[in-house]
Amino acid sequence: MAEIKVVTPHLRRQLILGGGTVAGLIAGAVVSALMLIVMSARGMDVWIGAKAAAYPFFHERVMAPGFDAGPVVAGLISHFAVSIFWGIVFAWAVFGLSRAATTGVGVIWGLFVWAVMYFIVLPLVGAWALTKGVPLLGPVIQHAIFGLALGIGFLPFQRERPEVLRWWRPRRV
């Protein structure tokens, strides 16, 4: 007989908030590292990638080449804060799913995050200029990888709950 692990509401909140935060930090770090590698390989200024998330605060200053402490710090804080936000919302949405479903939904979640950020958030914060001249495929792939890293990063905090999975698994007789 399988052992049933009890997840109290308090533990559930801790797993979602803590796990979502950790998963968001992991996914944000993976995407940052990926951007650093891609920009370096293309001979681009890697500091622009670090400053880009600070565009709503520093505007065109983030597009200037080279290191600029204010925009770099603000960009990294903004990038990781947004990653944590998406991580917590993801954790809340998938808590109770199987490990495989969590990972798979993570990739879909990354694509959802891209669409929301690209079509809603960037225009709202006046950062639409960041998308000019950037082919869509790169950011879409980066966000799919973000979602995959998010799903994998949340796995240690995930607790599979049979009642959550009942709707998509055949019932055993």
VENFENBEL-V257963 format. One record per residue. N is the residue number from 1. RES is the residue in three letters. SS is DSSP state (H for helix, E for strand, C for the rest). PHI is phi in whole degrees, 0 to 359 (999 if undefined). OMEGA is omega in radians with two decimals (none if undefined). Layout:
n = <N:N>
res = <RES:RES>
ss = <SS:SS>
phi = <PHI:PHI>
omega = <OMEGA:OMEGA>
//
This chain:
n = <1:2:3:4:5:6:7:8:9:10:11:12:13:14:15:16:17:18:19:20:21:22:23:24:25:26:27:28:29:30:31:32:33:34:35:36:37:38:39:40:41:42:43:44:45:46:47:48:49:50:51:52:53:54:55:56:57:58:59:60:61:62:63:64:65:66:67:68:69:70:71:72:73:74:75:76:77:78:79:80:81:82:83:84:85:86:87:88:89:90:91:92:93:94:95:96:97:98:99:100:101:102:103:104:105:106:107:108:109:110:111:112:113:114:115:116:117:118:119:120:121:122:123:124:125:126:127:128:129:130:131:132:133:134:135:136:137:138:139:140:141:142:143:144:145:146:147:148:149:150:151:152:153:154:155:156:157:158:159:160:161:162:163:164:165:166:167:168:169:170:171:172:173>
res = <MET:ALA:GLU:ILE:LYS:VAL:VAL:THR:PRO:HIS:LEU:ARG:ARG:GLN:LEU:ILE:LEU:GLY:GLY:GLY:THR:VAL:ALA:GLY:LEU:ILE:ALA:GLY:ALA:VAL:VAL:SER:ALA:LEU:MET:LEU:ILE:VAL:MET:SER:ALA:ARG:GLY:MET:ASP:VAL:TRP:ILE:GLY:ALA:LYS:ALA:ALA:ALA:TYR:PRO:PHE:PHE:HIS:GLU:ARG:VAL:MET:ALA:PRO:GLY:PHE:ASP:ALA:GLY:PRO:VAL:VAL:ALA:GLY:LEU:ILE:SER:HIS:PHE:ALA:VAL:SER:ILE:PHE:TRP:GLY:ILE:VAL:PHE:ALA:TRP:ALA:VAL:PHE:GLY:LEU:SER:ARG:ALA:ALA:THR:THR:GLY:VAL:GLY:VAL:ILE:TRP:GLY:LEU:PHE:VAL:TRP:ALA:VAL:MET:TYR:PHE:ILE:VAL:LEU:PRO:LEU:VAL:GLY:ALA:TRP:ALA:LEU:THR:LYS:GLY:VAL:PRO:LEU:LEU:GLY:PRO:VAL:ILE:GLN:HIS:ALA:ILE:PHE:GLY:LEU:ALA:LEU:GLY:ILE:GLY:PHE:LEU:PRO:PHE:GLN:ARG:GLU:ARG:PRO:GLU:VAL:LEU:ARG:TRP:TRP:ARG:PRO:ARG:ARG:VAL>
ss = <C:C:C:C:C:C:C:C:H:H:H:H:H:H:H:H:H:H:H:H:H:H:H:H:H:H:H:H:H:H:H:H:H:H:H:H:H:H:H:H:H:C:C:C:C:H:H:H:H:H:H:H:H:H:H:H:H:H:H:H:H:H:H:C:C:C:C:C:H:H:H:H:H:H:H:H:H:H:H:H:H:H:H:H:H:H:H:H:H:H:H:H:H:H:C:C:C:C:H:H:H:H:H:H:H:H:H:H:H:H:H:H:H:H:H:H:H:H:H:H:H:H:H:H:C:C:C:H:H:H:H:C:C:C:C:H:H:H:H:H:H:H:H:H:H:H:H:H:H:H:H:H:H:H:H:H:H:C:C:C:C:H:H:H:H:C:C:C:C:C:C:C:C>
phi = <999:285:279:260:267:277:245:287:303:295:296:302:300:297:294:290:292:292:294:295:296:297:298:297:296:297:297:297:292:297:294:299:296:298:298:299:295:296:294:296:297:271:73:268:286:290:292:296:297:287:269:304:292:269:306:299:260:243:50:298:301:289:273:289:293:93:281:216:306:302:296:295:296:297:295:293:297:298:301:285:295:294:298:295:305:296:295:292:296:300:301:298:288:254:303:104:285:290:297:295:295:301:293:295:295:303:296:297:300:301:291:298:300:303:298:295:294:290:265:242:292:303:296:296:266:76:255:301:300:295:269:295:78:261:299:294:301:300:298:295:295:301:285:296:293:304:296:298:297:296:298:293:295:273:306:297:259:287:232:289:239:306:293:286:272:303:291:237:252:296:284:278:256>
omega = <-3.12:3.10:3.11:3.11:-3.12:3.07:3.12:3.09:3.13:3.12:3.11:3.11:3.14:-3.13:-3.13:-3.11:-3.14:-3.14:3.10:3.10:-3.14:-3.13:3.09:3.10:3.12:-3.12:3.09:3.12:3.12:-3.14:3.10:3.12:3.11:3.11:3.12:3.14:-3.11:-3.12:3.10:-3.13:3.13:3.14:-3.12:3.11:-3.09:-3.13:3.10:3.08:3.13:-3.09:-2.96:-3.11:3.11:-3.10:-3.14:-3.10:-3.04:3.09:-3.02:3.14:-3.13:-3.12:3.11:-3.13:3.04:-3.11:3.05:-2.95:-3.10:3.12:3.12:-3.14:3.14:3.13:3.13:3.11:3.14:-3.11:-3.10:3.07:3.11:3.10:3.10:3.10:-3.13:3.11:-3.14:3.11:3.07:-3.12:3.10:-3.07:-3.02:-3.08:3.14:3.11:3.09:3.13:3.14:3.14:3.12:-3.13:3.14:3.11:3.10:3.13:3.10:3.12:3.11:3.11:3.06:3.11:3.12:-3.09:-3.14:-3.12:-3.04:-3.02:-3.09:-3.00:-3.11:3.08:-3.12:-3.11:3.09:-3.11:-3.13:-3.13:-3.14:-3.08:-3.09:3.09:3.13:3.09:-3.07:-3.02:-3.12:3.11:3.11:3.12:3.11:-3.13:3.02:3.09:3.05:-3.13:3.09:3.11:3.11:3.13:3.13:3.14:3.14:-3.05:3.14:-3.11:-3.07:3.06:-3.11:3.14:-3.09:-3.11:3.09:-3.04:-3.03:-3.05:-3.09:3.07:3.09:3.14:3.11:-3.13:none>
//
